[in-house]
Amino acid sequence: MKKYYLLSLVTASLIGATCIQCTSPKQKSGENTLPQKSELFATLPDCCPTPDGMAIAPNGDLILACPNFADITQPACLMRITKDGKITKWLDVPVLEETGWASPMGIAFNEEGDLFICDNQGWSGAEKAKNKGRVLCLKFDNGQLKETITVASGMEHPNGLRIRNGKLYVTQSSLSQIKDPSGLLVSGVYCFDMNDRDVAVTNTLEDKNLITTVITKNPEVQYGLLLATAPVSGRHFRGGCSVHHPNAGKILCYYARKERFS
């Protein structure tokens, strides 16, 4: 029987609700209500068994990253969903020669239409992919891939990505080489310039692009930062962390809470 995979209209909202809960003036303290009701938006084909990050393309299409961890026989790809609901495979994400695969997660477009991708190689757990994560920049010409640039490499667990004022804000959900006396997991946020090339990341406090670290204090759910929304103001999120950076304003980072994962 042919398998189908579902994409929710509010996947992004649900991810936020999974990791944190937004507090609005109309919501009473202590209430745990979802921001909005989930509705079926699209049924994905077999080439996308594992949907992950999403971004709106310059032409208004929804681009979906598919690392396809659930079926490694399917190459990691990007799907395109048009405004009228048509779903097509856009392209296979360029693989890392050393591992033979790609693992696209967080994605974002800049104003020029370049697409930046967190290639989370280490998610596979394979020894050959350890600390081989990348941040890629894909450049296009009339919708066709023209050039693939490595912004940064050597990353342990690049996950979420956002763009603000020419800067890329990237979460690393695990920084195992940075030890806290508590023994709890350390994760962090990196900041790169969009024009950076071949930045070698060491996943240590020596990295000049590492702008903050966070400790996951729940001992039963040791997972780090997921998404970075940079910068925002005027909203309060429970269960996340807010980080001030002199060049970027406030950054909100979301991480796992035990009661949201079962």
Secondary structure as UniProt FT lines:
FT   STRAND          5..8
FT   TURN            9..10
FT   HELIX           11..19
FT   STRAND          21..23
FT   TURN            25..26
FT   TURN            29..30
FT   STRAND          40..44
FT   TURN            46..47
FT   STRAND          54..56
FT   TURN            58..59
FT   STRAND          62..66
FT   TURN            69..70
FT   TURN            72..73
FT   STRAND          77..81
FT   TURN            83..84
FT   STRAND          87..92
FT   TURN            97..100
FT   STRAND          104..109
FT   TURN            111..112
FT   STRAND          115..119
FT   HELIX           121..124
FT   HELIX           127..129
FT   TURN            130..131
FT   STRAND          133..141
FT   TURN            142..143
FT   STRAND          144..155
FT   STRAND          158..164
FT   TURN            165..166
FT   STRAND          167..172
FT   TURN            176..177
FT   TURN            181..182
FT   STRAND          186..193
FT   TURN            194..195
FT   STRAND          199..200
FT   TURN            205..206
FT   TURN            208..209
FT   STRAND          210..215
FT   TURN            219..220
FT   STRAND          225..229
FT   STRAND          236..238
FT   STRAND          240..245
FT   TURN            246..248
FT   STRAND          249..255
FT   HELIX           258..260
//
